[in-house]
Amino acid sequence: TLGQIEICVDRDFQLIDCEKSTAKIWSNDIPTVLVSGQSELSVCDHSMPVYYPP
């Protein structure tokens, strides 16, 4: 079984509602520079198509 879970957190790592407007989520976002060099976390690219096996 293949599944996907979306977990959204603010910069204090408190869970937030992923259904909020993207403007509100991005306004409290951790800059990508801080994330990219220190871990394997990344900011999702919502314009990138994702294909799952049939």
C-alpha positions in Angstrom: 0.0 0.0 0.0 1.3 3.4 -0.9 0.1 6.4 1.1 0.9 10.0 1.7 0.5 12.0 4.9 0.7 15.8 5.1 1.8 17.2 8.4 2.0 20.9 8.8 3.9 22.7 11.5 4.7 26.4 12.3 8.2 27.6 13.0 7.8 26.5 16.7 7.0 23.0 15.4 3.4 23.2 16.7 0.9 21.4 14.5 -1.3 23.6 12.4 -4.2 23.0 10.1 -2.9 22.2 6.6 -6.2 23.4 5.1 -5.3 27.1 6.0 -4.8 29.4 3.1 -1.3 29.0 1.7 -0.6 32.7 2.2 -1.1 32.3 6.0 1.0 29.2 6.1 3.8 30.8 4.0 3.8 33.9 6.1 5.0 31.8 9.1 7.3 29.6 7.1 10.9 28.7 8.0 13.2 30.0 5.2 14.3 27.3 2.9 18.0 28.2 3.5 17.7 27.1 7.1 16.1 23.8 6.2 18.1 22.7 3.2 21.6 22.5 4.6 20.7 20.9 8.0 18.3 18.1 7.2 16.5 16.2 4.5 13.4 18.3 5.0 12.3 20.5 2.1 9.5 22.8 1.2 6.9 21.2 -1.1 6.6 22.3 -4.7 2.9 22.2 -5.3 3.4 22.8 -9.0 5.4 19.5 -9.4 3.2 16.6 -10.7 3.4 13.5 -8.6 2.6 10.1 -10.2 1.6 7.0 -8.2 1.7 3.5 -9.6 -1.7 2.1 -10.8 
